[in-house]
Amino acid sequence: MRNNLKQFDLAIVGGGIIGCATAMLAKRMLPASTRVVLIEKENTVGFHQSGRNSGVVHMGLYYKPNSLKARLCQEGAFETFAYCDSQKIPYKKCGKLVVAINQSELGRLENLFQNSINNGVPDVRILENKQEIQRVEPNCEGISAIYSPYTAIVDWKVVTESFRQSFLKMGGEMMLNFELIELRQSPQSSQIFPIVLKSKKGQSIRSRYVLTCCGLFSDRVAKLSGSSLEPKIVPIRGEYLGLPQRVARGLLSTNIYPVPDPKFPFLGVHFTPRMDGSLWLGPNAVFASHREGYSYFDISLRDTLELIAYPGFRKLSSRYIMKGLDELTSSVFSRRQIRILQKYVPKLPASEVYRVSAGVRAQALTIDGKLVDDFVFDSGVSSEAEGCRILHVRNAPSPGATSSLAIAKYLLDKMQKSFLNLT
Ligand SMILES: Cc1cc2nc3c(=O)[nH]c(=O)nc-3n(C[C@H](O)[C@H](O)[C@H](O)COP(=O)(O)OP(=O)(O)OC[C@H]3O[C@@H](n4cnc5c(N)ncnc54)[C@H](O)[C@@H]3O)c2cc1C
């Protein structure tokens, strides 16, 4: 029975944008005969983070110089533009403003500007006063701003689906509705296909090598191959408000962000034009009691208890308790959120704002309560360890979509250097 299992050279688990991008590049970069399978538990790709985000193509203003995020974000952004051009996927280089609305923010704005210069953000510049800001965005108020003209918007779900189509066209295989629950590597080194992957419904396949890109479940999936549960994924929901096209059209055409609060790990609620002409306001950041919980009514006892039991979560909650309550209040009372946003765009019409949707961020958290900032790709064993054939994407938060093509290249290089040997 075991010998009849389908066999692949590389199995990629997780049909989000990173899994789909890597599957597509694997078919392009590896020898043509390489059998690659992409496995996804849902009946479609891009169903979770990759299809529920702000839709921004970031340029890398914020990231620590030399971090993986700083290296891969801009590279990924320009590769995304080239890919979208080649596939005729629409995107808009509508630019981005990071706006200071009071004097106390000017020091942080200057630091952020220096950081974007260090990261080589193209044509980034400081707008010194309200008049200069309003030349870019007439309805925006502020005393100074950073302007990044190349920041763009795109529908990342469309991009994800296109990666999958390109992968299939090149002869890749896709298995939907395959929820991986077992990942076992045979100890016999003579086995050509030593890894068995088993689904919840009882299907099994064999593979020589495995890459997992499981977003909100990346810690649990990594554990299947014997890796540590640490860092643990903490699900952080980001909810959006929206404005319909008819109102959005005359109001704004640029992404507008606040100056980030250094005490808080996210960028702050922002204005993002959408490809369909509407405008989204968000996302906020509230803990989700379900890893795939897109509303307050989605509750998972397992996810909640597991999180509460994790020492890192307790430390994190005590550190951010005031900010967390603040976000929660704005989440429940959207008028409060709108009043904050009106400091940037006073003409934002409160009566037209409605609740749109939400996404859940897969954010890695260490046992001592630190949110892991950079991307993390890890085998769970030393990469030189004999027999190491599995790589896990353990932390790929924003700008993961922007960086996806660069991440894909990085992962394939890393696997080739460490263990992937297909010749
Ligand atoms: C609210 C929000 C706003 C964001 N805004 C931006 C933005 O504007 N720009 C940007 O660049 N990035 C943004 N991001 C980040 C970006 O969306 C993510 O970095 C990116 O989508 C991560 O892709 P992924 O493939 O790792 O994860 P996912 O898209 O979550 O995909 C993981 C996949 O793995 C599957 N899976 C999980 N477990 C299993 C299993 N056991 N078996 C089989 N399949 C499994 C899941 O079903 C899922 O399809 C945002 C994220 C959020 C949540």
The ligand as a Gaussian input file, in Angstrom:
#p B3LYP/6-31G(d) Opt

LIG

0 1
 C       -4.823000      42.452000       8.152000
 C       -3.590000      42.223000       7.344000
 C       -3.078000      43.231000       6.519000
 C       -1.919000      43.007000       5.768000
 N       -1.532000      43.940000       4.843000
 C       -0.481000      43.671000       4.021000
 C       -0.144000      44.550000       2.973000
 O       -0.818000      45.551000       2.727000
 N        0.951000      44.265000       2.219000
 C        1.731000      43.149000       2.456000
 O        2.735000      42.962000       1.770000
 N        1.394000      42.259000       3.421000
 C        0.297000      42.491000       4.187000
 N       -0.076000      41.589000       5.141000
 C        0.748000      40.383000       5.339000
 C        0.479000      39.337000       4.266000
 O       -0.888000      39.175000       4.024000
 C        1.126000      38.021000       4.727000
 O        2.478000      38.282000       5.028000
 C        1.058000      36.941000       3.661000
 O       -0.248000      36.799000       3.156000
 C        1.537000      35.621000       4.252000
 O        1.338000      34.624000       3.299000
 P        1.411000      33.091000       3.704000
 O        1.367000      32.333000       2.460000
 O        2.579000      32.912000       4.622000
 O        0.155000      32.851000       4.665000
 P       -1.383000      32.563000       4.353000
 O       -1.920000      33.422000       3.294000
 O       -2.077000      32.629000       5.678000
 O       -1.386000      31.098000       3.821000
 C       -1.140000      29.957000       4.612000
 C       -1.931000      28.818000       4.008000
 O       -1.593000      27.612000       4.674000
 C       -2.769000      26.817000       4.745000
 N       -2.587000      25.818000       5.800000
 C       -2.465000      26.058000       7.124000
 N       -2.339000      24.890000       7.795000
 C       -2.377000      23.901000       6.855000
 C       -2.292000      22.486000       6.931000
 N       -2.153000      21.831000       8.095000
 N       -2.382000      21.762000       5.780000
 C       -2.526000      22.392000       4.580000
 N       -2.616000      23.743000       4.452000
 C       -2.530000      24.491000       5.586000
 C       -3.858000      27.846000       5.037000
 O       -5.149000      27.358000       4.747000
 C       -3.433000      29.012000       4.171000
 O       -4.047000      28.986000       2.909000
 C       -1.239000      41.771000       5.895000
 C       -1.750000      40.756000       6.700000
 C       -2.928000      40.966000       7.402000
 C       -3.505000      39.837000       8.201000

